[in-house]
Amino acid sequence: MKALKKSYSGLAVAAVFFVIALTGCNSTSNKDKEANEATADTIRKEVALGPEAQNLLYKFPTPFEVTAMLEKAKAGFIFDITNSPANVSKYTTERSKALNLGIYSADLSYSATYNRTDETNKFLSCTNKLADELGIAGVYDQTLLEKIKKYNNNKDSLVNIINHVFSQTNDFLSKNNRNQVAVLIATGGFCEAIYLTAYLGEVAKDNTRIMAIIAGQKENYEKLSTILSAYNNDQNMKTIADEVVKLKAVWENYGIGSGKKIPFEQTAEIADLAESVRLHFVK
């Protein structure tokens, strides 16, 4: 976690994005190339989920489950460890948009739980943009934005509103036979929540309660793995599942369910593992 430790120490890394607009004969070929790249990860075929996987997906918990426990455990709020709102323009494929809608949803949950108004608005803007581009109409609309502004200083109301949005999103995708997008959103949200928790556990003086939160997510990890197994024959989804399965070591190798304080060296390994999976999705 070297890069994030630098951020935590107050060292900022500026990311510069260059957009090159060309005209003439080369313009057409470049546009064609960009179009091909943008559709490389487009979801072309839906896989029918079995009853078990469908039920697990429909009931899969939102990231608020984890962030609420973090606040209760008195873990801190560190904006630098979230996915930078500036990154939102990087996500051009359907797969990357869906994954990062989940990731930004976890960051939104994190900031809203801690009643961080400015950060909440930034992440809301990111989720609104990605949801709009994914065609999730009528969920992240102007009415929602107005409600968010109205209840910005009322954490409980804000949490309820955003939880309702997560539920509406899942309903919309399910009714429109877009389960794969819903799975990617759930995957991004889960992995980001684990990553945030692991990092906060690494920097905490006493990580007992924080690591217990991760220990309690083993069942949700297994649920997600069951859902992803429905896509074993889809190569694009298999690459996602191959990253998620790396997290299995978190619950198998470190004794985090023991209720004891986890040594710093092991906590750092857990955080590094969670970061490596998460970086695969946000890069």
C-alpha positions in Angstrom: 0.0 0.0 0.0 2.9 2.4 -0.6 0.9 4.8 -2.8 -1.9 5.0 -0.3 0.5 5.5 2.7 1.9 8.5 0.9 -1.6 9.9 0.5 -2.3 9.3 4.1 0.9 11.2 5.0 -0.5 14.1 3.0 1.5 13.7 -0.2 -0.8 14.2 -3.2 -0.3 12.6 -6.6 -1.8 14.6 -9.5 -3.3 12.6 -12.4 -3.4 14.4 -15.7 -5.7 13.2 -18.5 -5.0 14.3 -22.1 -7.9 14.3 -24.7 -6.6 14.5 -28.2 -9.0 15.6 -30.9 -7.8 14.9 -34.5 -9.4 15.9 -37.8 -8.9 14.7 -41.4 -8.3 11.2 -42.6 -6.7 10.0 -39.4 -9.7 11.1 -37.4 -12.0 8.3 -38.7 -9.5 5.5 -38.0 -8.8 6.8 -34.5 -12.5 7.1 -33.8 -13.0 3.5 -35.0 -10.2 2.4 -32.8 -11.6 4.2 -29.8 -15.0 2.7 -30.5 -13.6 -0.8 -30.6 -11.8 -0.2 -27.3 -14.8 1.2 -25.6 -17.0 -1.8 -26.6 -14.4 -4.4 -25.7 -15.9 -5.0 -22.3 -19.5 -4.3 -23.4 -21.9 -6.9 -22.0 -23.2 -8.6 -25.1 -25.1 -11.5 -23.6 -27.0 -12.0 -20.4 -26.7 -15.2 -18.5 -29.8 -16.5 -16.8 -29.2 -16.8 -13.1 -30.5 -19.8 -11.3 -33.0 -19.3 -8.4 -30.3 -19.4 -5.7 -28.0 -16.9 -7.4 -30.9 -14.6 -8.3 -32.1 -14.6 -4.7 -28.6 -14.0 -3.3 -28.2 -11.1 -5.7 -31.5 -9.5 -4.8 -30.8 -9.7 -1.1 -27.1 -8.8 -1.3 -26.3 -6.2 1.3 -25.4 -2.6 0.4 -22.1 -1.1 1.5 -23.9 0.7 4.3 -23.8 -2.5 6.3 -20.0 -2.2 6.5 -19.6 1.6 6.7 -22.2 1.8 9.6 -20.1 -0.7 11.5 -17.0 1.3 10.8 -18.5 4.4 12.3 -19.7 2.4 15.3 -16.2 1.0 15.8 -14.9 4.6 15.8 -12.8 4.1 12.7 -11.7 7.4 11.1 -12.8 9.0 7.8 -9.9 9.3 5.3 -11.0 10.8 2.0 -7.7 10.0 0.3 -8.3 6.2 0.4 -11.5 6.5 -1.6 -11.6 6.3 -5.4 -11.0 9.9 -6.5 -14.0 11.5 -8.1 -11.6 12.7 -10.8 -11.3 9.1 -12.0 -14.9 8.9 -13.1 -14.1 10.0 -16.6 -11.7 7.1 -17.1 -14.5 4.5 -17.1 -15.6 4.1 -20.7 -16.7 0.4 -21.0 -19.9 -0.9 -19.6 -18.0 -3.3 -17.3 -15.8 -0.6 -15.8 -18.8 1.7 -15.4 -20.8 -0.9 -13.5 -17.8 -2.0 -11.3 -17.1 1.6 -10.4 -20.7 2.5 -9.8 -20.4 -0.1 -7.1 -17.1 1.3 -5.9 -18.3 4.9 -5.8 -21.5 3.7 -4.1 -19.4 2.3 -1.3 -17.5 5.6 -1.1 -20.8 7.4 -1.1 -22.0 5.2 1.8 -18.7 5.9 3.7 -19.0 9.6 3.4 -22.7 9.7 4.1 -22.3 7.5 7.2 -19.8 10.0 8.5 -22.0 12.9 7.5 -19.3 14.4 5.2 -21.5 16.7 3.1 -18.9 17.8 0.5 -17.6 14.4 -0.1 -21.1 12.9 -0.2 -22.0 15.3 -3.0 -18.9 14.5 -5.0 -19.6 10.8 -4.9 -23.2 11.3 -5.6 -22.2 13.2 -8.7 -20.0 10.2 -9.7 -22.7 7.6 -9.2 -25.2 9.8 -11.0 -22.9 10.1 -14.0 -22.2 6.4 -14.2 -25.8 5.4 -13.6 -27.0 7.7 -16.4 -24.4 6.3 -18.8 -25.5 2.7 -17.9 -29.1 3.6 -18.7 -30.4 3.3 -15.1 -33.1 5.8 -15.8 -35.4 7.2 -13.1 -33.2 6.1 -10.2 -30.6 8.7 -9.9 -32.8 11.6 -11.0 -33.3 15.2 -10.1 -35.8 14.3 -7.3 -33.0 12.3 -5.7 -30.6 15.1 -5.9 -33.1 17.5 -4.3 -33.7 15.0 -1.5 -30.0 14.6 -0.9 -29.6 18.4 -0.6 -32.6 18.7 1.7 -31.3 16.1 4.1 -27.6 16.8 3.8 -27.4 17.5 7.6 -29.6 14.6 8.7 -27.5 11.5 8.5 -30.2 9.0 9.3 -32.5 10.4 6.5 -29.5 10.5 4.1 -28.7 6.9 4.9 -32.3 5.8 4.3 -32.5 7.7 1.0 -29.3 6.1 -0.4 -30.2 2.7 0.8 -33.5 3.0 -1.0 -31.6 4.0 -4.2 -29.6 0.8 -4.0 -32.7 -1.2 -3.7 -34.4 0.7 -6.6 -31.3 0.1 -8.8 -31.3 -3.6 -8.2 -35.1 -3.8 -8.9 -34.7 -1.8 -12.1 -31.8 -4.0 -13.4 -33.6 -7.2 -12.5 -36.8 -6.2 -14.2 -34.9 -5.2 -17.3 -32.9 -8.5 -17.5 -29.6 -6.8 -16.7 -28.4 -9.0 -13.9 -24.8 -8.9 -15.0 -24.7 -5.1 -14.5 -26.2 -5.7 -11.0 -23.6 -8.3 -10.3 -20.8 -6.0 -11.3 -22.2 -3.2 -9.1 -22.4 -5.6 -6.1 -18.9 -6.8 -6.7 -17.4 -3.3 -6.9 -19.3 -2.2 -3.7 -18.3 -5.3 -1.7 -14.6 -5.1 -2.7 -14.4 -1.4 -2.0 -16.0 -1.9 1.4 -13.5 -4.6 2.3 -10.6 -2.5 1.1 -11.7 0.6 3.1 -12.1 -1.5 6.2 -8.7 -3.3 5.8 -6.9 0.0 5.3 -8.5 1.6 8.4 -7.6 -1.6 10.3 -4.0 -1.1 9.3 -3.7 2.5 10.6 -5.8 2.0 13.8 -4.1 1.7 17.1 -6.3 -1.1 18.1 -7.8 -2.9 15.1 -9.8 -5.6 17.0 -13.2 -4.2 16.3 -12.4 -3.2 12.7 -11.0 -6.6 11.8 -14.0 -8.2 13.4 -16.1 -6.3 10.7 -14.0 -8.0 8.0 -14.4 -11.4 9.8 -18.2 -10.9 9.7 -18.1 -10.4 5.9 -17.1 -14.0 5.2 -20.7 -15.0 4.5 -21.2 -12.2 2.1 -17.9 -13.1 0.3 -19.3 -16.7 -0.1 -22.6 -15.3 -1.4 -20.8 -13.2 -4.0 -18.7 -16.1 -5.0 -21.8 -18.2 -5.6 -23.3 -15.4 -7.7 -20.1 -15.0 -9.8 -19.9 -18.8 -10.4 -22.9 -18.5 -12.7 -20.7 -16.7 -15.2 -17.9 -19.3 -15.3 -18.2 -19.6 -19.1 -18.0 -15.8 -19.6 -14.3 -14.9 -20.0 -14.9 -11.2 -19.1 -16.7 -12.1 -16.0 -14.2 -14.8 -15.1 -11.4 -12.2 -14.9 -13.5 -10.4 -12.3 -14.2 -13.7 -10.4 -10.5 -14.5 -10.5 -9.7 -11.3 -8.7 -12.5 -11.7 -6.1 -11.4 -15.2 -5.2 -8.0 -13.8 -4.1 -9.9 -12.3 -1.1 -10.6 -15.8 0.2 -7.2 -15.8 1.8 -8.4 -12.9 4.1 -10.7 -15.3 5.9 -8.5 -18.4 5.7 -5.0 -17.3 6.5 -5.1 -14.7 9.3 -7.4 -15.9 12.1 -9.4 -12.8 12.0 -12.5 -14.5 13.4 -10.7 -15.2 16.7 -11.7 -11.9 18.3 -8.1 -11.1 19.1 -6.0 -8.1 17.9 -4.3 -8.9 14.6 -0.6 -8.2 14.5 0.4 -5.2 12.3 2.3 -7.3 9.9 -0.7 -9.5 9.1 -3.0 -6.5 9.0 -0.7 -4.9 6.4 -0.8 -8.1 4.3 -4.7 -8.1 4.4 -4.8 -4.5 3.4 -2.3 -5.1 0.6 -4.4 -8.0 -0.7 -7.6 -6.0 -0.6 -5.9 -3.1 -2.4 -4.5 -5.3 -5.1 -8.0 -6.6 -6.0 -9.5 -3.1 -5.8 -6.8 -1.6 -8.0 -7.7 -4.1 -10.7 -11.1 -2.5 -10.9 -10.3 1.2 -10.5 -7.3 1.5 -12.7 
